[in-house]
């Protein structure tokens, strides 16, 4: 994604002092070597448990994007605590950030952070998750309804027209993305006459351990007669697969996923997961950097869509990127794009599986 040179020259590079906050938040700060104006960008990631992507992919991609742009920045992780996120936000605002981007843990706490930022003249960005009832100046994410549609179509394709009982294992009920994923998947699966939905439940906080218990309950309620599983991301898919392995059905029941994690791709190669959805962290981080740089320079970011916030009764200017469906037939797309390392995914027992898949 191109950087706008006029924005870069408008931004002043200074040395960043890391925030000294209590608690277990993960922190990083830095500054580029470019020219600047008055702009300092803060980013708060949500946790390290719901997905490995936040620290393994988003953080390094954001760091690279900000460094390339020569922008002063600080990135911290709330470690799954809304209170911790609020504390970090307070510290960043006090430390002089002019743009604050958050991945909310829930809309209520996210909206409170954005309201406080606005009173201090700080521009805000919703990164990856829309804050319902919030006041973000722009929303940067992938088209999450499309993500769900790809997941739904992936499951339909993997079931290959056979009559099937399907269960939905949705993401966190406090995450608007999870709602959009599920809605997108339902739009495809509900229109498929050969599929019967026999159970559906959300997983609080995207917790993979809780997901194991929920899957066991769904399986029991369906008398073990489950032919396919919509799992909202690769972590939840792993929980599903663990139960299927326990019941000696792994590889027989198609399972969806999302995020194209190392584990998710390995499960696809092993045949225990039928698909995932790839969302380039580099592309999303680049889009966030562009939006943040524009706001820091007092300009309106370029957007390509709007996202409806019914709770706030507004349409939020948005940058919505295009996700990609990944199966065993096109796993190499993730490697070619730099989303994951082929050496890491194809290590050990997976080397032969990669070779068999033509990777």
N, C-alpha and C positions, 0 to 999 in steps of 0.2 A: 504494500500500500504506500503510495507516494506521500512524502512529507511536503507541506506547503512552505516554500522557502521564505515567503513574506512573513509567515507566522514564526518561523524559527528565528529570523533576525529580530523579531519583536520581543524575544524572550531573553532575560538576563540570567546567566549562569552564576551561581554562587555556591559556596560550600554548604552542604547540608549537615546539620547537627542531628544525630539520631535522637529520637524521643526516648526519654527515660521513664517508662511507664511500668507500674507494678503489674503483677500477674504473669501469665504464661504466654503472652502474645509473642508471635514471631515477628521480628522486625528487620527492616533493611532500609537504608537510605543512601542517596547518592546525588551527584550532579554531573551534568555533561560538560563538555568543553566548548560548547558553542556560545554564541552571543545571546543576550537576553533582555528581557524587560522585567516587569514585575510579575512573576509567575512562579508559584510553587504548588506542586500537585501531590495530594495525599490519596492513597488507595488502601482500603481496608478489605481484605479477603475474609471469607466467613469462617472457615474451619479447616482442619486437616483430616477429618473423619468421613464426611459425606462423600468425598471423592479425592483421589490422589492428585487430581489435575491442578488444584489450586496452588500447591507448592511446587509440584514437579514440572508443570507446564506454564500456568498463568504467570507466576512470579518471575521466572527467568525471561519469559516473553515480554512482560511489561518492563522489566529492567532494561532489556535490550532496546525496546522501542523508545523509552525515555532518554537513554544514553545517546542513542542515535540522533535524537532531536535536540540534545543539549539542554535538557530541562531538569530543573531541580525537583526532586521527588522524594517521597518516603512511602514505603509499603509495609503494612503490618497485617497480622492475622488475629482475628478475634477468638480463635480456638473454640468456636461453637457457643460463645457466651454473648448474649445481647447486651448485658451490662458491661462486659469488657469492650465490646464494640463502641458503646456510648462513651466509655472512658477514653478509648483511643481517639475517637472523633474530637472530644473536648480538647485533648492534648494537641492534636494536629491543628485545630482551629486557633488555639492559643499560640502555637508555634508559627502561625502565619501562612498556612496554606491558603491559596486563593481559589483552588478547585479541589473538591473532595469527591472521590468516587467510592461507592460502597457496593458490596454484594450482600444485600440484606439477609438477616437470619429469619426475619418475619417483617411483614409490612408495617405493623404498628411501631416497632422500635426503629425501623428504617426511616419512617416518616418523621419521627421525633428528632432524629439526627439531622435530617434535611431541613426541618423547620428552624432548628437552632443555628445551623450553618447560614441559612438565609438571613437571619437577624444580624449576622456578623458580616454580611456582604459576600459570603463565600458561595460560589457557584457549585452545583452538585450534579453528579452523573450516576444514574443507575447502571451498574455493570453486570451484565448477564441476567440479573433478575429484576423485574419491574417492581417498584415499591408502590403498592396500591394505596391511594390516599396520600401519596407523597408529593413532593414539589420539585423533583429533579428537572434540570434544564434540558437534559437529553438522556435517552436510553440507548445503550450499546449492547447488542446481543446477537444471537442467531435467531432465525425465524423459528420459534419454539413450537408453534402449531405444525409447521412443516416437519420438524423433528419427529413429532408424534405420528404424523402421517407416514413418514418413512418407516417408523417402527411398526405401525399397523400393517402397512403393505408388506414389510419384510416377514412378518408372522404369517400373513395370508399366503405369501409365496412359499414359505417353508412347509406349510401344511398341505400345499399342492392340491387343493380342492377336496380333500378328504373331510368327512363329517368330524367335527372336533369340539370338545369341551375346552374352553379357555378361561383362565383366571387372569385378572389384572393385579399387578403389584405396583401400585403407584408410589411416587415420591412423597416427600413431606407435605402434609396438608397446609403448612404455612408458607410454602414456596409456590408463588404464582406460576413459575415455569412448569412445575409438576402438574398443575391444573391444565396448562396448555398442552403439555405432552400427551396427557390422558385424553383430552378432547380431540386432538389430532388423530390419535390411534383409534378412538371410538368411531370417528367419522368414516374410517375405512372398514374396521372390523364389524361394526353394527350393520353395515351395508352388505356383508358377506353372508348369504343365506345358509351356508354349510357350517357356520360357527355359532356355537351357543356359549354365552358367557355364564359361567356357573359360580363365580365368586370374584369379589373385588375389594381390595383394602389398601389404604395408604400406610406408608411406613414413617412414623414420626422421626423427624430430623435426618432422614435418609440413613438411618442407623442399620448397618448390615447385620448386626447381631440380632436386633429386634426383628429384622426381616426373616431370619431363619425360623423364629417362633411363629410368625404370621403365616409363612408358607406351609408350615406343618399344620396349622389350623385350617387353612384353605384346602389343603390336601385331604384332611380328615373329613371336612364338611362335604367334599365332593366324592367321598368314598374311594379316594385314590384314582378316580376316573378323570384325570386331567391330561389333555392331549397337546396343550400349548400354553405358554406363559408370556404375557406382556410384562416384562420387567423394565422399569423406567430408566435404569442406568446399569453400567457394567458391574458395579458393586452389588446391587440388588440381584443381578443375574447370577453372580457368584454364590449368593445365599441360596437362590433357587437350585442351582446345580448341585450344591452340597446335599440338599434334601433328595434330589433325584438320584444322586450317587448312593445315598443311604438306602434308597428303595430299588437300586439296580435298574434305574430308568434313564440315567444320564445318556444323552445322545439319541434317545428315542422320542423325547419331548422337546420340540423347538422352543427356544428361549430368546427373547430380544434383549437388547442392551443399548447403551449410549455412552459416549466419551472416547471410545477407541483406546482404552487403557491397555497396558501391557497384558494384564490378566485377561481382559476381554478378548483381545486379539488371539491370545494363546488358546482360550476356550473355543473360539471360532475354528482355529486350526485343528483342534482336537475333536471337533464335531459336537461339543456339548452346548454350544451357543450358536444360534443360526445367523445372527447379524448384530451389528452395532451401528452407531451413527457417529461419524467423525466431524468434529467442529474444531477447526484450526485455532489453537491458542495464539499463535503468532498473528493470524489475521484479526482475531478479536482484540488482542492487545494493541495492535497497530491502529485499529479503529478507535479504541479508547484514547490512545495517545493523541491522535488527530483531533478528536473532540475536545479533550482537555486543553490542548495547546491553543485551540481557537478560543475557548472560553477564557483562558488566562490572558489572551491578547485582547479581550473585550469584543470578540467577534462571535457570530452565530455559527455553530458547527454545521457542516454539510450533512444532511440526512437524506434517507431514501424512502422513509415511511413514517407512519405514526402508529402508536400502540394505545389501545383504548384502556383507560383507567376508569371503570364504572364507579368505583368508590370515591374517587376524586372528581368525577364528572368532567374529565378532560381527555384530550388526545395528546399523548406525549410525543414530541419529535423524536424519531428513532433512526438508528442505523441498524438494520436487520440484515445479517449475513446468511449465506446459503449453506446448509449442512449437506453432508454426503452419506449415503447408505453404504455400508461396508459388509461384504460377505467374504467367504473363503476365496471367491473368484477375483476379488479386487483388493485384497489386503495390502498389496504393494503400493496402493495409492497413499496410504498413511506414511509409509516409509519414504516414498519419493517426495512427499510434501514436508518431510521432517517432523511429522507429528509424533512418531516413535522411532526408536533405533531398531533396525532389523537385527543387529547383533544381540540386542537384549531380548527381543521377542523370540528369536529363533535359537536361543541358547539351549544347550542340553538336549533333553528328549524332544524338544520342539524343532530341532534342526531337520530331522527327517520329515516332519509334517510340513515345514516350510518348503522343502524340496519337492514334496509330493504336490503341493499347491502351486508349484512353479515360481516360487518367490526366491 
